[in-house]
């Protein structure tokens, strides 16, 4: 999927194991940067990359206390942009696929975490995962979980550019932001 941010930068979101563009605070410059990371978080303290778990999702509940995610939650949060995503229903119309997107046509800003893993050979792998929350009223008719969609006013706080507790942002999005449609009824891109 491709999207453009408000500054005209290309943002891409793909499939697990594929590179995707995330917005994160660059540790060297302290400034926001658009970086290509691999979707599937490789924790920095991984012992064996071949057998490492590479979660693509992290549940918001208890995130700050889970050893795999706690340090990244405190210091390495990211934003993942996506125009839409496909969700198979687990509710009344189980198995039916829906396209979930913003009603206003803008890209969604998903809350994510990122890590930098250094292999024994010195190679650095930067990876990310997306945080999920209980489904909003918009998504609940088809599924019980969804990516955490951040509001514009929360983006700077999520990245740590403004004071505030990021735990306060681990909440279900308000109703009326998203819509779920069968894929055949997709709106044309703007």
C-alpha positions in Angstrom: 0.0 0.0 0.0 1.2 3.5 -0.7 0.4 6.7 1.0 1.8 10.2 1.2 2.1 12.2 4.4 1.2 15.8 4.8 4.7 16.8 3.6 4.5 14.7 0.4 6.8 11.9 1.5 6.0 8.5 0.2 4.9 6.0 2.9 4.6 2.3 2.2 3.0 -0.5 4.3 3.3 -4.0 3.1 3.2 -7.6 4.4 5.0 -9.3 7.2 8.7 -9.7 6.6 8.6 -6.9 3.9 10.1 -3.5 4.3 7.8 -0.7 5.2 8.2 3.0 5.8 7.7 4.2 9.3 8.1 7.6 11.0 10.3 7.5 14.0 12.7 9.7 16.0 16.2 9.1 14.7 18.4 8.2 17.6 21.4 10.1 16.2 19.6 13.4 15.2 16.6 13.4 17.6 14.5 14.5 14.6 11.6 12.6 13.0 12.7 10.6 10.0 11.1 8.4 7.4 12.9 5.0 7.5 12.4 1.7 5.8 12.2 -1.1 8.5 11.1 -4.7 8.3 7.6 -5.6 9.5 8.1 -8.2 12.3 9.8 -6.9 15.4 13.2 -8.5 16.2 13.9 -7.6 19.9 17.4 -6.0 20.4 18.4 -8.7 22.9 17.6 -11.6 20.5 20.1 -14.5 21.0 19.4 -16.5 17.8 17.9 -14.7 14.8 17.0 -18.0 13.1 14.6 -19.0 15.9 13.5 -15.5 17.1 9.9 -14.6 17.4 9.1 -11.7 15.0 5.7 -10.4 16.1 3.9 -8.2 13.6 1.3 -7.1 16.2 1.6 -6.1 19.9 -1.5 -6.0 22.1 -1.8 -2.6 23.9 -3.0 -4.3 27.1 0.0 -4.7 29.4 2.4 -3.5 26.7 4.5 -1.5 29.1 5.2 -4.6 31.2 5.8 -7.2 28.6 9.6 -7.9 28.3 9.5 -8.2 24.5 8.0 -4.7 24.1 8.5 -2.7 27.2 11.8 -1.0 26.3 10.6 -0.2 22.8 7.4 1.2 24.2 9.4 3.5 26.5 12.0 4.7 23.9 11.3 3.5 20.4 7.7 4.3 19.2 6.9 4.8 15.6 4.0 5.7 13.3 3.0 3.5 10.4 0.9 5.0 7.7 -1.7 2.9 5.8 -4.4 3.9 3.4 -6.5 0.8 4.2 -6.2 -2.7 5.4 -8.2 -5.9 4.7 -9.9 -7.7 7.6 -11.7 -11.0 7.5 -14.8 -11.0 9.6 -14.8 -13.1 12.7 -18.4 -12.0 13.6 -21.8 -12.6 11.9 -20.4 -12.8 8.4 -17.4 -14.9 9.4 -14.8 -15.3 6.6 -16.1 -12.4 4.6 -13.3 -9.8 3.8 -13.7 -6.1 4.4 -11.6 -3.1 3.5 -11.1 -0.8 6.5 -10.1 2.8 5.8 -10.7 6.3 7.1 -14.0 7.9 6.2 -12.2 11.1 5.2 -9.9 9.3 2.7 -6.7 10.3 4.5 -4.1 7.6 5.5 -4.4 6.1 9.0 -1.5 6.7 11.5 -1.0 3.4 13.3 0.9 3.3 16.5 4.0 1.1 16.3 7.2 0.1 18.0 10.6 -0.3 16.4 13.8 -2.1 17.4 17.4 -2.2 16.2 19.0 -5.7 16.4 22.7 -6.2 15.8 23.7 -9.6 14.6 27.0 -11.3 15.7 28.4 -10.4 12.3 27.6 -6.7 12.9 24.6 -6.4 10.6 21.9 -4.1 12.0 18.3 -5.1 11.4 15.7 -2.4 12.1 12.2 -3.8 12.5 8.8 -2.8 13.7 5.4 -4.0 14.8 1.9 -2.5 15.0 0.0 -2.0 18.2 -3.6 -3.4 18.4 -6.5 -2.4 20.6 -10.1 -3.5 21.1 -12.1 -2.7 18.0 -13.8 0.7 17.8 -17.6 0.9 17.2 -16.8 1.2 13.5 -14.8 -2.1 13.3 -16.5 -4.1 16.1 -19.3 -5.5 13.8 -16.6 -7.5 11.9 -13.8 -8.1 14.3 -12.8 -7.7 18.0 -9.3 -6.2 17.4 -7.8 -3.5 15.2 -4.6 -1.4 14.7 -4.4 1.5 17.1 -5.2 4.5 14.9 -3.7 7.7 16.4 -5.4 11.1 16.1 -3.4 14.0 14.5 -3.2 15.8 17.9 -1.5 12.7 19.4 1.3 12.1 16.9 3.9 14.4 18.5 3.2 12.9 21.9 3.4 9.4 20.6 6.8 10.1 19.0 8.0 11.8 22.3 8.2 15.3 20.8 5.7 16.6 23.3 5.4 15.8 27.0 2.9 13.3 28.0 2.4 9.7 28.9 2.2 7.5 25.8 0.2 4.9 27.9 -2.7 7.4 27.8 -2.7 7.0 24.0 -3.2 3.2 24.1 -7.0 3.5 23.6 -9.6 2.4 21.1 -10.2 5.1 18.5 -13.4 7.1 18.7 -16.4 6.1 16.6 -17.0 7.7 13.2 -13.4 7.7 11.9 -13.3 4.5 10.0 -15.5 2.5 7.7 -15.6 -1.2 6.7 -16.6 -2.0 3.2 -16.6 -5.2 1.1 -13.5 -4.8 -1.2 -15.6 -4.5 -4.3 -17.0 -1.2 -3.0 -13.7 0.5 -2.5 -13.7 4.3 -3.0 -11.4 5.6 -5.8 -8.1 7.0 -4.5 -7.9 10.8 -4.2 
